[in-house]
């Protein structure tokens, strides 16, 4: 698959992989900082942003897309920086292609099955978001405010709605607004997106110590809990875990300076 990407800078390659509903657009400012010392590739994953839509969205698909990207751009070895779903893609790719990974930087996601998380289940949040996205009749939409008004009926969190609105664009041909996210396919594959790349998937690789690993978590987020530290260390015994105060799941946008300081610990 021919993924859309942005490239900047010179030096050791860093490949940045966004999370669910994200795109390379969300990482431009971080990319500029990293580009001072590195060649930075900001990707749009399949079914997101300016990359093609597809009928399948499994972690094997995303891993294969990344492998193809490395080959097309002749990247022999790179630092992988993955956020949320992109962090799981990075972990899965690195497990299969350790020789291609210089370092692994995972932002606010753990290698666990989030369907097993009893409280604050992310599955139901994402299911509601994706259902709401599919229900919008864009033929009746005149502005992004119309989209926000509709989403507000389904989703109370204004910060999440503002993040989702970054995926609304006007079609050049029809002049009608649309999503830059393939909500239907993401909904169909939500079980794997939420549960995949867990200890059972990595069981035959554990312990993984072929490359340095750093996990960065927002202390206001519930994606990496204190009890997840033992799990992380079980899989990656030498992993570093860095906490960023006053940051939630979108820690790179909420605390960009502190996030960059954490990334630079290994880059």
Secondary structure, 3 states (H helix, E strand, C coil): CCCCEEEECCCEEEEEECCCCCCHHHHHHHHHHHCCCEEEEEECCCCECCCCCCCCCCHHHHHHHHHHHHHHCCCCCEEEEEECHHHHHHHHHHHHCHHHEEEEEEECCCCCCHHHCCCCCHHHHHHHHHHHHHHCCHHHCCCHHHHHHHHHHHCCCHHHHHHHHCCEEECCCCCCEEECECHHHHHHCHHHHHHCCCHHHHCCCCCCCCCEEEEEEECCCCCCCCCHHHHHHHHCCCCEEEEECCCCCCHHHHCHHHHHHHHHCCC
